[in-house]
Structure formats: C-alpha cells, structure tokens
C-alpha cells in the first residue's frame, strides 16, 4: 500500500501532465526519463528521487512543490508511510 504522500504525488503528476497536454511518453521524452518510469510513478509503484522530481517539474514547467502535497504536522507517522521505530527496553527496574 502506498503512503498518502506517494498517492497524492501520483495524482498531481498525472493531473499536471494531462493539463500540459502530454502523454506519459511525451513527458518522459521532455524530462529525459523512460516512459515506464513515468507510468510507475503515476501508478504509485515508485517514489521519485529528488533529481527525478526536478526533471519532472522542469518538464511540466512547474515548481517542484506543485508536485508535492502539504503534509499536516499532526499527521500520524503511519499515514506518511513510516514505521514505528520506537524501541522498548526489555530491562525491568
């Protein structure tokens, strides 16, 4: 299951691509990416590296922030796709 961040990124990427009148292949060519990579990003099967985010933003002529959702500061870690990394001590006092 994709995190909320990945889901929203994928939704925004597809919407901005379609608004620009581009196919996945057209966007990929404009950005120097493989079409299947754009497909996997839109299908929530991959998360972009920062370099990819920059290429996509330039190809769509938007700011990178336009591809990323705002994250509420009160969002639970699980909603952001993070695991609980809190360790408990097995020692008793």
Secondary structure, 3 states (H helix, E strand, C coil): CCCHHHHHHHHHHHHHHHHCCCCHHHHHHHHCCCHHHHHHHHCCCCCCCHHHHHHHHHHHCCCHHHHCCCCCCCCCHHHHCCCCCCCCCCCCC
